[in-house]
């Protein structure tokens, strides 16, 4: 089965069809997706701006992360679930859409960036927690912030191409 065939199968299931054909279900799920994504981007931006040294300089990085990341992960769970429901309703259309592919690529890069940060730079957090973050942390924060801006922009672009 090809990916296009898998997308056809998915969008023809009962619930994705209901989402697609309902007057209120798609916009309701989309609203949840956008609100959750707003929390994701806002909470990640707080951490990224601290890593860049542009905000919350008087607070340890660990404290900013401890306060923001639970919000990030909770909101990300809602955004991802709602996004999967939206995707399922028009899977073939989204799968072939360039802005959708850009959004997914940027999302994957954001995940890789976060993984690299936690595997390498975060390990030495005790050395720089209350001071200026090292170059690697600033690069991770800048890259993350740029990727999340691109994710939001591509998401808006999807609305004009599908």
Buried (B, 14 or more C-beta within 10 A) or exposed (E): EEEEEEBBEBBEEEEBEEBBEEEEBBEEBBEBBBBBBEBBBBBBBBBBBBBBBEBBEEEBBEEBBEBBBEBBEBBBEBBBBBBBBBBBBBBBBBBEBEBBBBBBBBBEBBEEBBEBBEEEBBEEBEEBBEEEBBEBBBBBBBBBBBBBEBBBBBBEBBEEEE
